[in-house]
């Protein structure tokens, strides 16, 4: 996609701090890191989000994220790692090109990735929800 900044970064048209590259992915340091070592796994082939990504590339992306997470943990000795992937503006996706965040985490760091229950559900609601998803598979 000619106007996609991540396509341009992935193809090397825009300079980046690349930590890993292969035929399918470029992994760069995030320009606005949550913590030092925050990386983005970017497929070279454009897909807006996970819904446009083929299954083979999705599997390879998460395999690459695991490899990077292991390297980040070794390099920084962090206490944990967040591996995040957002789809759509409502979910926090700010660039319309599928990517995975690998974020080193430390006990007591100031990074806030918040998720809290906002809907109270009873056991029957869970059954209905489960069945709705199963029917859609």
MDTraj code that builds the backbone (N, CA, C; nanometers):
import mdtraj as md
import numpy as np

residues = "UNK UNK UNK UNK UNK UNK UNK UNK UNK UNK UNK UNK UNK UNK UNK UNK UNK UNK UNK UNK UNK UNK UNK UNK UNK UNK UNK UNK UNK UNK UNK UNK UNK UNK UNK UNK UNK UNK UNK UNK UNK UNK UNK UNK UNK UNK UNK UNK UNK UNK UNK UNK UNK UNK UNK UNK UNK UNK UNK UNK UNK UNK UNK UNK UNK UNK UNK UNK UNK UNK UNK UNK UNK UNK UNK UNK UNK UNK UNK UNK UNK UNK UNK UNK UNK UNK UNK UNK UNK UNK UNK UNK UNK UNK UNK UNK UNK UNK UNK UNK UNK UNK UNK UNK UNK UNK UNK UNK UNK UNK UNK UNK UNK UNK UNK UNK UNK UNK UNK UNK UNK UNK UNK UNK UNK UNK UNK UNK UNK UNK UNK UNK UNK UNK UNK UNK UNK".split()
xyz = np.array([
    [0.0856, -0.1179, 0.0000],
    [0.0000, 0.0000, 0.0000],
    [0.0897, 0.1235, 0.0000],
    [0.0748, 0.2083, -0.0977],
    [0.1699, 0.3167, -0.1212],
    [0.1733, 0.4243, -0.0132],
    [0.0628, 0.4461, 0.0577],
    [0.0614, 0.5520, 0.1590],
    [0.0727, 0.4993, 0.3022],
    [0.0997, 0.3718, 0.3181],
    [0.1083, 0.3107, 0.4517],
    [0.2496, 0.3277, 0.5084],
    [0.2587, 0.3946, 0.6223],
    [0.3903, 0.4201, 0.6829],
    [0.4592, 0.2902, 0.7233],
    [0.3831, 0.1914, 0.7721],
    [0.4463, 0.0654, 0.8121],
    [0.4934, -0.0149, 0.6912],
    [0.4237, -0.0043, 0.5771],
    [0.4737, -0.0675, 0.4545],
    [0.6078, -0.0065, 0.4168],
    [0.6161, 0.1257, 0.4260],
    [0.7409, 0.1950, 0.3901],
    [0.8539, 0.1585, 0.4858],
    [0.8225, 0.1473, 0.6143],
    [0.9235, 0.1061, 0.7120],
    [0.9650, -0.0381, 0.6863],
    [0.8663, -0.1254, 0.6651],
    [0.8940, -0.2682, 0.6444],
    [0.9806, -0.2922, 0.5217],
    [0.9638, -0.2087, 0.4198],
    [1.0426, -0.2239, 0.2976],
    [1.1736, -0.1443, 0.3011],
    [1.1995, -0.0746, 0.4115],
    [1.3250, -0.0018, 0.4258],
    [1.3258, 0.1352, 0.3590],
    [1.2103, 0.1823, 0.3151],
    [1.2023, 0.3138, 0.2516],
    [1.2145, 0.4266, 0.3542],
    [1.1740, 0.3984, 0.4763],
    [1.1854, 0.4930, 0.5872],
    [1.2796, 0.4297, 0.6888],
    [1.3806, 0.5027, 0.7346],
    [1.4747, 0.4456, 0.8317],
    [1.4058, 0.4065, 0.9624],
    [1.4563, 0.3006, 1.0214],
    [1.4044, 0.2548, 1.1503],
    [1.5177, 0.1876, 1.2260],
    [1.4961, 0.1700, 1.3536],
    [1.5905, 0.0937, 1.4350],
    [1.5464, -0.0512, 1.4303],
    [1.5939, -0.1203, 1.3275],
    [1.5552, -0.2588, 1.3035],
    [1.6350, -0.3514, 1.3933],
    [1.5642, -0.4396, 1.4627],
    [1.6320, -0.5374, 1.5481],
    [1.6312, -0.6768, 1.4863],
    [1.5428, -0.6980, 1.3878],
    [1.5341, -0.8284, 1.3211],
    [1.4644, -0.8091, 1.1874],
    [1.5089, -0.8881, 1.0887],
    [1.4430, -0.8854, 0.9587],
    [1.4603, -1.0203, 0.8912],
    [1.3528, -1.0649, 0.8252],
    [1.3611, -1.1814, 0.7379],
    [1.2783, -1.1506, 0.6131],
    [1.2487, -1.2496, 0.5315],
    [1.1759, -1.2253, 0.4073],
    [1.0341, -1.1731, 0.4300],
    [0.9752, -1.2038, 0.5461],
    [0.8347, -1.1705, 0.5707],
    [0.8113, -1.0584, 0.6703],
    [0.9082, -1.0325, 0.7583],
    [0.8871, -0.9373, 0.8676],
    [1.0060, -0.8452, 0.8874],
    [0.9756, -0.7283, 0.9400],
    [1.0769, -0.6385, 0.9942],
    [1.0319, -0.6093, 1.1368],
    [1.1238, -0.6174, 1.2305],
    [1.0951, -0.5858, 1.3703],
    [1.1762, -0.4629, 1.4058],
    [1.1045, -0.3612, 1.4549],
    [1.1684, -0.2327, 1.4843],
    [1.1424, -0.1929, 1.6285],
    [1.2242, -0.0996, 1.6779],
    [1.1952, -0.0382, 1.8068],
    [1.0814, 0.0612, 1.7884],
    [0.9857, 0.0603, 1.8802],
    [0.8745, 0.1546, 1.8769],
    [0.9282, 0.2951, 1.9027],
    [0.8828, 0.3934, 1.8242],
    [0.9286, 0.5324, 1.8417],
    [0.8771, 0.5954, 1.9708],
    [0.7680, 0.5422, 2.0250],
    [0.7122, 0.5905, 2.1515],
    [0.7001, 0.4726, 2.2475],
    [0.8147, 0.4242, 2.2945],
    [0.8137, 0.2995, 2.3720],
    [0.7488, 0.3127, 2.5092],
    [0.6768, 0.2068, 2.5466],
    [0.6228, 0.1979, 2.6819],
    [0.7371, 0.1742, 2.7811],
    [0.8353, 0.0980, 2.7413],
    [0.9583, 0.0718, 2.8162],
    [1.0707, 0.0528, 2.7150],
    [1.1934, 0.0687, 2.7591],
    [1.3079, 0.0433, 2.6722],
    [1.3006, -0.0993, 2.6200],
    [1.3177, -0.1153, 2.4901],
    [1.3119, -0.2484, 2.4300],
    [1.1774, -0.2808, 2.3671],
    [1.0808, -0.1890, 2.3743],
    [0.9475, -0.2066, 2.3144],
    [0.9639, -0.2198, 2.1631],
    [0.9251, -0.3338, 2.1087],
    [0.9419, -0.3627, 1.9658],
    [0.8074, -0.3800, 1.8967],
    [0.8084, -0.3595, 1.7650],
    [0.6923, -0.3842, 1.6798],
    [0.7294, -0.4877, 1.5742],
    [0.6509, -0.5920, 1.5656],
    [0.6669, -0.6938, 1.4626],
    [0.5749, -0.6544, 1.3473],
    [0.6335, -0.6232, 1.2310],
    [0.5578, -0.5699, 1.1181],
    [0.5730, -0.6628, 0.9972],
    [0.4622, -0.7185, 0.9483],
    [0.4711, -0.7968, 0.8244],
    [0.5050, -0.7060, 0.7064],
    [0.5840, -0.7561, 0.6143],
    [0.6183, -0.6775, 0.4954],
    [0.5004, -0.6687, 0.3986],
    [0.4153, -0.7691, 0.3997],
    [0.2960, -0.7676, 0.3145],
    [0.1843, -0.6958, 0.3903],
    [0.1236, -0.5977, 0.3266],
    [0.0206, -0.5172, 0.3926],
    [-0.1053, -0.5976, 0.4233],
    [-0.1526, -0.5818, 0.5444],
    [-0.2850, -0.6265, 0.5883],
    [-0.3291, -0.5244, 0.6916],
    [-0.4483, -0.4746, 0.6784],
    [-0.5009, -0.3719, 0.7692],
    [-0.5009, -0.4203, 0.9139],
    [-0.5472, -0.5427, 0.9341],
    [-0.5617, -0.5983, 1.0686],
    [-0.5639, -0.7503, 1.0594],
    [-0.5901, -0.8156, 1.1696],
    [-0.5865, -0.9621, 1.1715],
    [-0.6912, -1.0229, 1.0790],
    [-0.7983, -0.9490, 1.0526],
    [-0.9048, -1.0002, 0.9675],
    [-0.8638, -1.0058, 0.8206],
    [-0.7661, -0.9279, 0.7826],
    [-0.7135, -0.9302, 0.6454],
    [-0.5886, -1.0167, 0.6329],
    [-0.5364, -1.0620, 0.7449],
    [-0.4121, -1.1391, 0.7459],
    [-0.4424, -1.2862, 0.7198],
    [-0.3661, -1.3494, 0.6310],
    [-0.3865, -1.4926, 0.6091],
    [-0.3316, -1.5703, 0.7294],
    [-0.3834, -1.6902, 0.7486],
    [-0.3496, -1.7707, 0.8670],
    [-0.2013, -1.8041, 0.8757],
    [-0.1391, -1.8290, 0.7631],
    [0.0034, -1.8629, 0.7626],
    [0.0877, -1.7449, 0.8118],
    [0.0559, -1.6245, 0.7644],
    [0.1301, -1.5061, 0.8077],
    [0.1028, -1.4760, 0.9545],
    [-0.0215, -1.4965, 0.9985],
    [-0.0547, -1.4749, 1.1393],
    [0.0278, -1.5671, 1.2290],
    [0.0367, -1.6935, 1.1912],
    [0.1156, -1.7892, 1.2699],
    [0.2627, -1.7494, 1.2721],
    [0.3142, -1.7098, 1.1571],
    [0.4548, -1.6691, 1.1492],
    [0.4798, -1.5414, 1.2286],
    [0.3825, -1.4501, 1.2312],
    [0.3975, -1.3251, 1.3073],
    [0.4114, -1.3538, 1.4555],
    [0.3286, -1.4435, 1.5067],
    [0.3368, -1.4738, 1.6496],
    [0.4607, -1.5576, 1.6817],
    [0.5063, -1.6373, 1.5878],
    [0.6334, -1.7089, 1.6067],
    [0.7484, -1.6078, 1.6152],
    [0.7437, -1.5069, 1.5294],
    [0.8453, -1.4013, 1.5324],
    [0.8361, -1.3220, 1.6622],
    [0.7146, -1.2918, 1.7070],
    [0.6964, -1.2193, 1.8338],
    [0.7565, -1.2980, 1.9503],
    [0.7401, -1.4294, 1.9500],
    [0.7996, -1.5135, 2.0555],
    [0.9517, -1.5036, 2.0528],
    [1.0085, -1.5103, 1.9337],
    [1.1542, -1.4995, 1.9187],
    [1.2046, -1.3650, 1.9722],
    [1.1341, -1.2582, 1.9390],
    [1.1730, -1.1248, 1.9845],
    [1.1540, -1.1127, 2.1355],
    [1.0441, -1.1663, 2.1881],
    [1.0198, -1.1619, 2.3325],
    [1.1324, -1.2306, 2.4085],
    [1.1788, -1.3440, 2.3581],
    [1.2897, -1.4146, 2.4231],
    [1.4164, -1.3294, 2.4213],
    [1.4425, -1.2629, 2.3094],
    [1.5621, -1.1776, 2.2982],
    [1.5514, -1.0560, 2.3900],
    [1.4325, -0.9943, 2.3956],
    [1.4119, -0.8771, 2.4816],
    [1.4285, -0.9162, 2.6283],
    [1.3723, -1.0295, 2.6667],
    [1.3847, -1.0752, 2.8064],
    [1.5316, -1.0993, 2.8417],
    [1.6049, -1.1609, 2.7505],
    [1.7477, -1.1864, 2.7731],
    [1.8266, -1.0557, 2.7787],
    [1.7963, -0.9632, 2.6886],
    [1.8713, -0.8376, 2.6793],
    [1.8471, -0.7459, 2.7987],
    [1.7237, -0.7407, 2.8484],
    [1.6884, -0.6427, 2.9515],
    [1.6585, -0.7030, 3.0877],
    [1.6499, -0.8345, 3.0975],
    [1.6222, -0.8974, 3.2261],
    [1.4888, -0.8541, 3.2857],
    [1.3925, -0.8263, 3.2001],
    [1.2621, -0.7783, 3.2478],
    [1.1894, -0.8876, 3.3253],
    [1.0920, -0.8448, 3.4039],
    [1.0148, -0.9374, 3.4873],
    [0.9027, -1.0066, 3.4096],
    [0.8637, -0.9481, 3.2978],
    [0.7564, -1.0031, 3.2161],
    [0.7553, -0.9358, 3.0802],
    [0.6668, -0.9813, 2.9946],
    [0.6538, -0.9270, 2.8587],
    [0.5056, -0.9200, 2.8254],
    [0.4623, -0.8068, 2.7706],
    [0.3300, -0.7981, 2.7094],
    [0.3469, -0.8207, 2.5603],
    [0.2638, -0.9059, 2.5038],
    [0.2553, -0.9219, 2.3588],
    [0.1133, -0.8810, 2.3235],
    [0.1017, -0.7662, 2.2550],
    [-0.0277, -0.7052, 2.2277],
    [-0.0494, -0.6882, 2.0787],
    [-0.1757, -0.7002, 2.0387],
    [-0.2102, -0.6807, 1.8986],
    [-0.3517, -0.6249, 1.8946],
    [-0.3679, -0.5037, 1.8410],
    [-0.4972, -0.4341, 1.8397],
    [-0.5565, -0.4357, 1.6987],
    [-0.6890, -0.4455, 1.6914],
    [-0.7585, -0.4488, 1.5627],
    [-0.8721, -0.3489, 1.5634],
    [-0.8561, -0.2428, 1.4859],
    [-0.9573, -0.1388, 1.4771],
    [-0.9321, -0.0271, 1.5762],
    [-0.9773, 0.0909, 1.5388],
    [-0.9582, 0.2095, 1.6216],
    [-1.0189, 0.1929, 1.7606],
    [-1.1366, 0.1307, 1.7673],
    [-1.2027, 0.1108, 1.8969],
    [-1.1199, 0.0244, 1.9910],
    [-1.0322, -0.0586, 1.9341],
    [-0.9467, -0.1462, 2.0139],
    [-0.8088, -0.0866, 2.0380],
    [-0.7861, 0.0362, 1.9908],
    [-0.6582, 0.1024, 2.0141],
    [-0.5594, 0.0939, 1.8998],
    [-0.6012, 0.0405, 1.7836],
    [-0.5100, 0.0355, 1.6688],
    [-0.4953, 0.1756, 1.6124],
    [-0.3713, 0.2255, 1.6084],
    [-0.3469, 0.3620, 1.5614],
    [-0.2836, 0.3678, 1.4229],
    [-0.2316, 0.2553, 1.3740],
    [-0.1757, 0.2477, 1.2392],
    [-0.2480, 0.1344, 1.1673],
    [-0.3005, 0.1626, 1.0491],
    [-0.3778, 0.0641, 0.9740],
    [-0.2928, -0.0366, 0.9008],
    [-0.2052, -0.1034, 0.9736],
    [-0.1210, -0.2104, 0.9214],
    [-0.1003, -0.3059, 1.0382],
    [-0.1397, -0.4320, 1.0218],
    [-0.1244, -0.5306, 1.1285],
    [0.0161, -0.5237, 1.1871],
    [0.0252, -0.5257, 1.3184],
    [0.1548, -0.5319, 1.3863],
    [0.1340, -0.5844, 1.5282],
    [0.2393, -0.6355, 1.5844],
    [0.2379, -0.6905, 1.7202],
    [0.3373, -0.6128, 1.8052],
    [0.2918, -0.5687, 1.9226],
    [0.3795, -0.5021, 2.0195],
    [0.4423, -0.6075, 2.1106],
    [0.5708, -0.5961, 2.1337],
    [0.6423, -0.6770, 2.2327],
    [0.6989, -0.5772, 2.3332],
    [0.6432, -0.5782, 2.4548],
    [0.6754, -0.4748, 2.5537],
    [0.7349, -0.5379, 2.6795],
    [0.8610, -0.5059, 2.7103],
    [0.9183, -0.5546, 2.8356],
    [0.8499, -0.4878, 2.9547],
    [0.8283, -0.5649, 3.0600],
    [0.7603, -0.5131, 3.1781],
    [0.8414, -0.5443, 3.3036],
    [0.8278, -0.4547, 3.4011],
    [0.9002, -0.4656, 3.5280],
    [0.8029, -0.4443, 3.6419],
    [0.8245, -0.5148, 3.7510],
    [0.7438, -0.4903, 3.8704],
    [0.7551, -0.3431, 3.9067],
    [0.6416, -0.2763, 3.9233],
    [0.6411, -0.1365, 3.9644],
    [0.6614, -0.0362, 3.8519],
    [0.6683, -0.0820, 3.7250],
    [0.6854, 0.0167, 3.6180],
    [0.5564, 0.0988, 3.6032],
    [0.5654, 0.2083, 3.5318],
    [0.4517, 0.3001, 3.5190],
    [0.3620, 0.2684, 3.3995],
    [0.3913, 0.1612, 3.3291],
    [0.3122, 0.1249, 3.2118],
    [0.1749, 0.0757, 3.2566],
    [0.0707, 0.1293, 3.1928],
    [-0.0660, 0.0898, 3.2258],
    [-0.1319, 0.0328, 3.1009],
    [-0.1595, -0.0940, 3.1042],
    [-0.2386, -0.1594, 3.0002],
    [-0.3597, -0.2113, 3.0750],
    [-0.4693, -0.1402, 3.0588],
    [-0.5824, -0.1597, 3.1477],
    [-0.6944, -0.2400, 3.0823],
    [-0.7433, -0.3342, 3.1547],
    [-0.8616, -0.4087, 3.1156],
    [-0.9369, -0.4390, 3.2431],
    [-1.0608, -0.3999, 3.2449],
    [-1.1397, -0.4280, 3.3635],
    [-1.2786, -0.4714, 3.3206],
    [-1.3402, -0.5538, 3.4008],
    [-1.4751, -0.5994, 3.3700],
    [-1.5707, -0.4812, 3.3751],
    [-1.6460, -0.4636, 3.2679],
    [-1.7438, -0.3550, 3.2637],
    [-1.8857, -0.4084, 3.2450],
    [-1.8965, -0.5371, 3.2244],
    [-2.0263, -0.5992, 3.2052],
    [-2.0402, -0.7139, 3.3030],
    [-2.1419, -0.7063, 3.3854],
    [-2.1705, -0.8163, 3.4766],
    [-2.2488, -0.9231, 3.4020],
    [-2.2004, -1.0459, 3.4116],
    [-2.2659, -1.1562, 3.3412],
    [-2.2983, -1.2675, 3.4385],
    [-2.4161, -1.3234, 3.4234],
    [-2.4544, -1.4381, 3.5047],
    [-2.4213, -1.5659, 3.4274],
    [-2.4318, -1.6820, 3.4902],
    [-2.3958, -1.8069, 3.4213],
    [-2.4709, -1.8278, 3.2893],
    [-2.5968, -1.7886, 3.2825],
    [-2.6728, -1.8049, 3.1582],
    [-2.6166, -1.7155, 3.0467],
    [-2.5706, -1.5961, 3.0828],
    [-2.5103, -1.5061, 2.9847],
    [-2.3839, -1.5678, 2.9245],
    [-2.3050, -1.6336, 3.0096],
    [-2.1834, -1.6974, 2.9597],
    [-2.2177, -1.8091, 2.8615],
    [-2.3201, -1.8866, 2.8915],
    [-2.3618, -1.9951, 2.8022],
    [-2.4072, -1.9375, 2.6679],
    [-2.4875, -1.8323, 2.6705],
    [-2.5343, -1.7692, 2.5461],
    [-2.4173, -1.7136, 2.4659],
    [-2.3243, -1.6501, 2.5335],
    [-2.2075, -1.5931, 2.4673],
    [-2.1223, -1.7035, 2.4053],
    [-2.0966, -1.8066, 2.4838],
    [-2.0185, -1.9209, 2.4342],
    [-2.0828, -1.9801, 2.3097],
    [-2.2141, -2.0042, 2.3163],
    [-2.2839, -2.0666, 2.2049],
    [-2.2840, -1.9780, 2.0796],
    [-2.2927, -1.8486, 2.0988],
    [-2.2915, -1.7544, 1.9867],
    [-2.1567, -1.7607, 1.9142],
    [-2.0479, -1.7672, 1.9907],
    [-1.9147, -1.7752, 1.9308],
    [-1.8973, -1.9100, 1.8595],
    [-1.9368, -2.0175, 1.9252],
    [-1.9236, -2.1508, 1.8656],
    [-1.9994, -2.1565, 1.7331],
    [-2.1183, -2.1004, 1.7294],
    [-2.1995, -2.0992, 1.6072],
    [-2.1303, -2.0209, 1.4948],
    [-2.0495, -1.9230, 1.5301],
    [-1.9805, -1.8411, 1.4306],
    [-1.8499, -1.9012, 1.3804],
    [-1.8037, -2.0077, 1.4437],
    [-1.6766, -2.0702, 1.4007],
    [-1.6926, -2.1438, 1.2680],
])
top = md.Topology()
chain = top.add_chain()
for i, resn in enumerate(residues, 1):
    res = top.add_residue(resn, chain, resSeq=i)
    for name in ("N", "CA", "C"):
        top.add_atom(name, md.element.get_by_symbol(name[0]), res)
traj = md.Trajectory(xyz[None], top)
